[in-house]
Amino acid sequence: MPDQRSADVRSIEEFEERTEAFLDCVRQLVPALRDHAREAEDLRATPEAVVEKAADLGIFSAMVPRRWGGLGLGVRALAEAARILCSGDVSLDAHFPDRTRLDDCQDAVVVPGENLRCS
């Protein structure tokens, strides 16, 4: 019978694999951020095309618990994602502080079993 320590190590390794898969998807969004940087500056918001690309990649499921079909990742993954995304458009952080509302994300859908859709 496997001991608890072995199970914990496997659990941590699996979590790290999910985190890295998520960050790989985030990296795929950087070219879209660069392509739409001027539009984002003019809008003072993230362009719809970038939001749609992020949704298509399944990025919005990062913090959704696994039991609800998300990735169940932690703050480290979000911090690293922010760092990666800002490499595509450094003004990205200015789009969020006091303008982000829950109803802005009403169209983000998490489909159980289809969290990340990038390769």
JOGI-V199126 format. One record per backbone hydrogen bond with DSSP energy under -1.0 kcal/mol. CO is the residue of the C=O (numbers start at 1). NH is the residue of the N-H. Records with the same first field share a line. If there is no record, write none. Layout:
# JOGI-V199126
CO=NH / NH
This chain:
# JOGI-V199126
3=7
4=8
5=9
6=10
7=11
8=12
9=13
10=14
11=15
12=16
13=17
14=18
15=19
16=20
17=21
18=22
19=23
20=24
21=25
22=26
23=27
24=28
26=29
29=33
30=34
31=35
32=36
34=37
36=40
37=41
38=42
39=43
40=44 / 45
47=51
48=52
49=53
50=54
51=55
52=56
53=57
54=59
55=58
57=117
58=61
59=62
61=71
62=73
64=72
65=68 / 70
66=69
74=78
75=79
76=80
77=81
78=82
79=83
80=84
81=85
82=86
85=88 / 89
89=92
91=94
92=95
96=100
101=104
102=105
103=106
105=108
111=114
